[in-house]
């Protein structure tokens, strides 16, 4: 419990709420929930694998979404009761304003995914996203600014390998840096001591051109 309380205290200090997003130009918006949980004194995050039957991003790993796209799982208790902080929004490659929302779920939480949209649910140790062993990155891909991060994670429960990349990987790295107060073993493209300033500058730079 101490790990959860200490992490919540850290993250609450980084909450930007809805003020920053409300001051930006009118854009299509979505929220991505990064659910954290504690197992044996260690922080984990929950992720989902999108069904291959979906029209967009089929078969890709993602965090549960809120708003647009809609939440793809049934949660108990309600997500609004779990929110710890909202981080600086990011404009994705499709021009969607995506707000990372960090929350906690109980270790006993049992997901009930919609099989038409979610084909797997799994948890990953948060410090996995700070290690170089299963990580690779490229820079300036398809006109994107910054690094495109990629991880391959083998779930010890199922033995399945999951490819975690793109914006999902970036959010996972960001939350790991903030919650664990650590510097990754690889270049992340921003200052681990003050990552939110980088994301805020990048957001303002993008919106100034709209």
C-alpha atoms as a printed R data frame, in Angstrom:
    type eleno elety resid chain resno       x       y       z
1   ATOM     1    CA   UNK     A     1   0.000   0.000   0.000
2   ATOM     2    CA   UNK     A     2   2.879   2.347   0.706
3   ATOM     3    CA   UNK     A     3   4.059   2.083  -2.917
4   ATOM     4    CA   UNK     A     4   0.610   3.074  -4.162
5   ATOM     5    CA   UNK     A     5   0.289   6.001  -1.766
6   ATOM     6    CA   UNK     A     6   3.767   7.324  -2.554
7   ATOM     7    CA   UNK     A     7   3.182   7.018  -6.307
8   ATOM     8    CA   UNK     A     8  -0.181   8.768  -6.096
9   ATOM     9    CA   UNK     A     9   1.407  11.638  -4.148
10  ATOM    10    CA   UNK     A    10   4.082  12.030  -6.832
11  ATOM    11    CA   UNK     A    11   1.646  11.949  -9.745
12  ATOM    12    CA   UNK     A    12  -0.894  14.308  -8.184
13  ATOM    13    CA   UNK     A    13   1.764  17.032  -8.163
14  ATOM    14    CA   UNK     A    14   2.030  16.657 -11.948
15  ATOM    15    CA   UNK     A    15  -1.678  16.945 -12.704
16  ATOM    16    CA   UNK     A    16  -2.471  19.561 -15.360
17  ATOM    17    CA   UNK     A    17  -6.201  18.827 -15.166
18  ATOM    18    CA   UNK     A    18  -8.326  20.041 -18.051
19  ATOM    19    CA   UNK     A    19  -7.073  23.626 -18.024
20  ATOM    20    CA   UNK     A    20  -4.370  23.177 -20.651
21  ATOM    21    CA   UNK     A    21  -6.598  21.252 -23.048
22  ATOM    22    CA   UNK     A    22  -9.428  23.789 -22.687
23  ATOM    23    CA   UNK     A    23  -7.121  26.602 -23.799
24  ATOM    24    CA   UNK     A    24  -6.221  24.895 -27.077
25  ATOM    25    CA   UNK     A    25  -7.908  25.162 -30.481
26  ATOM    26    CA   UNK     A    26 -10.999  23.051 -31.079
27  ATOM    27    CA   UNK     A    27  -9.788  19.559 -31.973
28  ATOM    28    CA   UNK     A    28 -11.212  16.075 -31.899
29  ATOM    29    CA   UNK     A    29 -10.231  14.709 -28.498
30  ATOM    30    CA   UNK     A    30  -9.643  11.421 -26.718
31  ATOM    31    CA   UNK     A    31  -8.284  10.235 -23.399
32  ATOM    32    CA   UNK     A    32  -6.049   7.246 -22.800
33  ATOM    33    CA   UNK     A    33  -6.117   5.664 -19.367
34  ATOM    34    CA   UNK     A    34  -2.824   4.266 -18.058
35  ATOM    35    CA   UNK     A    35  -4.056   1.946 -15.287
36  ATOM    36    CA   UNK     A    36  -1.482   1.219 -12.590
37  ATOM    37    CA   UNK     A    37  -1.601  -1.527  -9.989
38  ATOM    38    CA   UNK     A    38   0.758  -2.852  -7.322
39  ATOM    39    CA   UNK     A    39   1.830  -6.480  -7.178
40  ATOM    40    CA   UNK     A    40   4.252  -7.651  -4.496
41  ATOM    41    CA   UNK     A    41   5.410  -4.089  -3.927
42  ATOM    42    CA   UNK     A    42   6.065  -3.459  -7.632
43  ATOM    43    CA   UNK     A    43   4.206  -1.158 -10.029
44  ATOM    44    CA   UNK     A    44   2.540  -2.664 -13.095
45  ATOM    45    CA   UNK     A    45   0.424  -1.196 -15.880
46  ATOM    46    CA   UNK     A    46  -2.494  -2.874 -17.650
47  ATOM    47    CA   UNK     A    47  -2.633  -3.010 -21.452
48  ATOM    48    CA   UNK     A    48  -4.957  -4.425 -24.079
49  ATOM    49    CA   UNK     A    49  -4.563  -5.969 -27.525
50  ATOM    50    CA   UNK     A    50  -7.038  -4.689 -30.083
51  ATOM    51    CA   UNK     A    51  -9.023  -7.244 -32.043
52  ATOM    52    CA   UNK     A    52  -7.879  -7.969 -35.582
53  ATOM    53    CA   UNK     A    53 -11.485  -7.417 -36.681
54  ATOM    54    CA   UNK     A    54 -11.373  -3.682 -35.955
55  ATOM    55    CA   UNK     A    55 -11.170  -1.211 -38.830
56  ATOM    56    CA   UNK     A    56  -8.322   0.849 -37.389
57  ATOM    57    CA   UNK     A    57  -5.125  -0.182 -35.591
58  ATOM    58    CA   UNK     A    58  -6.235  -3.807 -35.689
59  ATOM    59    CA   UNK     A    59  -4.062  -6.182 -33.672
60  ATOM    60    CA   UNK     A    60  -2.145  -3.385 -31.947
61  ATOM    61    CA   UNK     A    61  -1.394  -3.012 -28.251
62  ATOM    62    CA   UNK     A    62  -2.953   0.008 -26.592
63  ATOM    63    CA   UNK     A    63  -4.059   1.403 -23.269
64  ATOM    64    CA   UNK     A    64  -7.806   1.503 -22.544
65  ATOM    65    CA   UNK     A    65  -9.312   4.550 -24.232
66  ATOM    66    CA   UNK     A    66 -11.957   6.991 -23.073
67  ATOM    67    CA   UNK     A    67 -14.065   9.332 -25.174
68  ATOM    68    CA   UNK     A    68 -12.904   8.748 -28.733
69  ATOM    69    CA   UNK     A    69 -12.255   5.898 -29.199
70  ATOM    70    CA   UNK     A    70 -14.713   4.584 -26.601
71  ATOM    71    CA   UNK     A    71 -13.720   2.503 -23.595
72  ATOM    72    CA   UNK     A    72 -13.211  -1.031 -24.805
73  ATOM    73    CA   UNK     A    73 -13.642  -2.766 -21.491
74  ATOM    74    CA   UNK     A    74 -16.125  -2.930 -18.657
75  ATOM    75    CA   UNK     A    75 -14.569  -1.437 -15.536
76  ATOM    76    CA   UNK     A    76 -15.521  -1.800 -11.884
77  ATOM    77    CA   UNK     A    77 -15.352   0.636 -10.141
78  ATOM    78    CA   UNK     A    78 -15.942   3.548 -12.513
79  ATOM    79    CA   UNK     A    79 -12.820   5.018 -14.105
80  ATOM    80    CA   UNK     A    80 -13.652   8.503 -12.805
81  ATOM    81    CA   UNK     A    81 -13.079   7.188  -9.282
82  ATOM    82    CA   UNK     A    82  -9.594   5.954 -10.208
83  ATOM    83    CA   UNK     A    83  -8.044   9.049 -11.763
84  ATOM    84    CA   UNK     A    84  -4.854  10.289 -10.124
85  ATOM    85    CA   UNK     A    85  -3.714  12.856 -12.682
86  ATOM    86    CA   UNK     A    86  -4.056  14.118 -16.234
87  ATOM    87    CA   UNK     A    87  -0.805  14.777 -18.071
88  ATOM    88    CA   UNK     A    88   0.011  17.128 -20.950
89  ATOM    89    CA   UNK     A    89  -2.043  16.248 -24.068
90  ATOM    90    CA   UNK     A    90  -0.330  15.066 -27.243
91  ATOM    91    CA   UNK     A    91  -1.494  15.562 -30.829
92  ATOM    92    CA   UNK     A    92  -1.167  12.236 -32.618
93  ATOM    93    CA   UNK     A    93  -0.377  11.674 -36.290
94  ATOM    94    CA   UNK     A    94  -4.100  11.862 -37.153
95  ATOM    95    CA   UNK     A    95  -4.496  15.282 -35.527
96  ATOM    96    CA   UNK     A    96  -6.370  13.898 -32.500
97  ATOM    97    CA   UNK     A    97  -5.688  15.599 -29.158
98  ATOM    98    CA   UNK     A    98  -4.943  12.710 -26.784
99  ATOM    99    CA   UNK     A    99  -4.785  13.272 -23.022
100 ATOM   100    CA   UNK     A   100  -2.880  10.684 -20.945
101 ATOM   101    CA   UNK     A   101  -4.833   9.927 -17.773
102 ATOM   102    CA   UNK     A   102  -3.152   7.957 -14.984
103 ATOM   103    CA   UNK     A   103  -5.209   5.978 -12.493
104 ATOM   104    CA   UNK     A   104  -4.974   3.068 -10.079
105 ATOM   105    CA   UNK     A   105  -6.873  -0.218 -10.137
106 ATOM   106    CA   UNK     A   106  -6.990  -2.780  -7.357
107 ATOM   107    CA   UNK     A   107  -4.831  -5.892  -7.704
108 ATOM   108    CA   UNK     A   108  -8.008  -8.001  -7.514
109 ATOM   109    CA   UNK     A   109  -9.544  -6.199 -10.520
110 ATOM   110    CA   UNK     A   110 -10.883  -8.677 -13.087
111 ATOM   111    CA   UNK     A   111 -11.313  -7.189 -16.592
112 ATOM   112    CA   UNK     A   112 -14.292  -8.158 -18.744
113 ATOM   113    CA   UNK     A   113 -13.170  -7.216 -22.267
114 ATOM   114    CA   UNK     A   114 -15.497  -7.024 -25.227
115 ATOM   115    CA   UNK     A   115 -14.102  -9.839 -27.449
116 ATOM   116    CA   UNK     A   116 -15.231  -8.023 -30.575
117 ATOM   117    CA   UNK     A   117 -12.792  -5.220 -29.774
118 ATOM   118    CA   UNK     A   118 -10.238  -6.594 -27.285
119 ATOM   119    CA   UNK     A   119  -8.475  -9.914 -27.874
120 ATOM   120    CA   UNK     A   120  -6.124  -9.881 -24.846
121 ATOM   121    CA   UNK     A   121  -5.566  -8.094 -21.545
122 ATOM   122    CA   UNK     A   122  -2.212  -8.261 -19.768
123 ATOM   123    CA   UNK     A   123  -0.033  -6.416 -17.264
124 ATOM   124    CA   UNK     A   124   3.534  -5.191 -17.707
125 ATOM   125    CA   UNK     A   125   5.992  -4.179 -14.961
126 ATOM   126    CA   UNK     A   126   6.298  -0.398 -15.217
127 ATOM   127    CA   UNK     A   127  10.089  -0.515 -14.963
128 ATOM   128    CA   UNK     A   128  10.100  -2.653 -18.150
129 ATOM   129    CA   UNK     A   129   9.699   0.642 -20.008
130 ATOM   130    CA   UNK     A   130  12.974   1.975 -18.605
131 ATOM   131    CA   UNK     A   131  15.195  -0.945 -19.663
132 ATOM   132    CA   UNK     A   132  17.085  -1.208 -22.935
133 ATOM   133    CA   UNK     A   133  17.046  -5.021 -23.217
134 ATOM   134    CA   UNK     A   134  13.772  -5.347 -25.159
135 ATOM   135    CA   UNK     A   135  13.716  -1.804 -26.546
136 ATOM   136    CA   UNK     A   136  14.582  -0.239 -29.879
137 ATOM   137    CA   UNK     A   137  13.914   3.187 -31.370
138 ATOM   138    CA   UNK     A   138  14.187   5.199 -34.558
139 ATOM   139    CA   UNK     A   139  14.112   8.938 -35.126
140 ATOM   140    CA   UNK     A   140  12.112  11.114 -37.478
141 ATOM   141    CA   UNK     A   141   9.993   8.289 -38.906
142 ATOM   142    CA   UNK     A   142   7.282   9.316 -41.390
143 ATOM   143    CA   UNK     A   143   7.800  12.970 -40.576
144 ATOM   144    CA   UNK     A   144   7.195  12.477 -36.863
145 ATOM   145    CA   UNK     A   145   9.133  14.552 -34.356
146 ATOM   146    CA   UNK     A   146  11.213  12.786 -31.746
147 ATOM   147    CA   UNK     A   147  11.745   9.081 -31.234
148 ATOM   148    CA   UNK     A   148   9.518   6.199 -32.260
149 ATOM   149    CA   UNK     A   149   9.927   3.680 -29.433
150 ATOM   150    CA   UNK     A   150   9.315  -0.054 -29.689
151 ATOM   151    CA   UNK     A   151   9.253  -2.840 -27.078
152 ATOM   152    CA   UNK     A   152   8.710  -6.590 -27.255
153 ATOM   153    CA   UNK     A   153   7.198  -7.979 -24.075
154 ATOM   154    CA   UNK     A   154   6.637 -11.670 -23.288
155 ATOM   155    CA   UNK     A   155   3.757 -12.148 -20.869
156 ATOM   156    CA   UNK     A   156   4.878 -14.740 -18.282
157 ATOM   157    CA   UNK     A   157   1.268 -15.824 -17.661
158 ATOM   158    CA   UNK     A   158   0.345 -16.681 -21.251
159 ATOM   159    CA   UNK     A   159   3.750 -16.946 -22.920
160 ATOM   160    CA   UNK     A   160   2.534 -14.593 -25.656
161 ATOM   161    CA   UNK     A   161   4.758 -11.881 -27.065
162 ATOM   162    CA   UNK     A   162   3.316  -8.388 -27.497
163 ATOM   163    CA   UNK     A   163   4.720  -5.550 -29.596
164 ATOM   164    CA   UNK     A   164   4.283  -2.207 -27.807
165 ATOM   165    CA   UNK     A   165   5.201   0.795 -29.923
166 ATOM   166    CA   UNK     A   166   4.344   4.307 -31.062
167 ATOM   167    CA   UNK     A   167   2.314   6.644 -28.867
168 ATOM   168    CA   UNK     A   168   1.414   3.803 -26.487
169 ATOM   169    CA   UNK     A   169   5.107   3.158 -25.844
170 ATOM   170    CA   UNK     A   170   5.765   6.886 -25.412
171 ATOM   171    CA   UNK     A   171   3.010   7.200 -22.798
172 ATOM   172    CA   UNK     A   172   4.310   4.103 -20.990
173 ATOM   173    CA   UNK     A   173   7.831   5.544 -20.871
174 ATOM   174    CA   UNK     A   174   6.546   8.917 -19.670
175 ATOM   175    CA   UNK     A   175   4.495   7.417 -16.827
176 ATOM   176    CA   UNK     A   176   7.395   5.140 -15.848
177 ATOM   177    CA   UNK     A   177   9.785   8.107 -15.689
178 ATOM   178    CA   UNK     A   178   7.346  10.140 -13.594
179 ATOM   179    CA   UNK     A   179   6.071   7.418 -11.256
180 ATOM   180    CA   UNK     A   180   9.394   5.682 -10.677
181 ATOM   181    CA   UNK     A   181  11.457   8.887 -10.699
182 ATOM   182    CA   UNK     A   182  14.098   7.201 -12.798
183 ATOM   183    CA   UNK     A   183  16.098   7.747 -15.991
184 ATOM   184    CA   UNK     A   184  15.689   5.065 -18.693
185 ATOM   185    CA   UNK     A   185  18.709   3.161 -19.985
186 ATOM   186    CA   UNK     A   186  18.070   4.554 -23.485
187 ATOM   187    CA   UNK     A   187  17.683   8.015 -24.998
188 ATOM   188    CA   UNK     A   188  14.071   9.096 -24.678
189 ATOM   189    CA   UNK     A   189  14.397  12.401 -26.510
190 ATOM   190    CA   UNK     A   190  13.377  14.529 -23.523
191 ATOM   191    CA   UNK     A   191  14.807  15.528 -20.161
192 ATOM   192    CA   UNK     A   192  13.812  12.801 -17.650
193 ATOM   193    CA   UNK     A   193  14.152  15.385 -14.891
194 ATOM   194    CA   UNK     A   194  11.493  17.606 -16.472
195 ATOM   195    CA   UNK     A   195   9.610  15.652 -19.170
196 ATOM   196    CA   UNK     A   196   6.380  17.626 -18.979
197 ATOM   197    CA   UNK     A   197   8.051  20.826 -20.160
198 ATOM   198    CA   UNK     A   198   9.143  19.039 -23.341
199 ATOM   199    CA   UNK     A   199   5.646  17.726 -24.060
200 ATOM   200    CA   UNK     A   200   4.083  21.103 -23.332
201 ATOM   201    CA   UNK     A   201   6.484  22.886 -25.687
202 ATOM   202    CA   UNK     A   202   5.818  20.289 -28.381
203 ATOM   203    CA   UNK     A   203   2.053  20.707 -27.921
204 ATOM   204    CA   UNK     A   204   2.209  24.511 -28.130
205 ATOM   205    CA   UNK     A   205   4.442  24.271 -31.182
206 ATOM   206    CA   UNK     A   206   1.933  22.014 -32.952
207 ATOM   207    CA   UNK     A   207  -1.135  24.060 -32.015
208 ATOM   208    CA   UNK     A   208   0.484  27.349 -33.065
209 ATOM   209    CA   UNK     A   209   0.471  26.051 -36.632
210 ATOM   210    CA   UNK     A   210  -3.240  25.185 -36.625
